[in-house]
């Protein structure tokens, strides 16, 4: 059950930003049309859109925090939050694509799963979001 919930949270966090962007583009198109048909409606859409940023920000922070909390709990009890296999503490500089160089703000070591090759920071965050965005 926690594995399924973690995967759901990962998928939700991966598609949330794009879905919010699509919703705001559609709202912009609707507001543009409403400028000519019913101007007060366009103003109302602008105000709802601006206040909606706060709601989107709170949802984003809370879901990412829940994802990290679930990952930390699973890393301590099960192992890899994605597949359930064991994790190995790996120096980041020795990983492929780093050539012994750390990026600014990057941790010195991460937890790496030998089975699915996913990497996690000690905080529970997925380390390389570009490579880890396709959760199975």
Order of alpha helices (4+ residues) and beta strands (2+ residues): alpha-alpha-beta-beta-beta-alpha
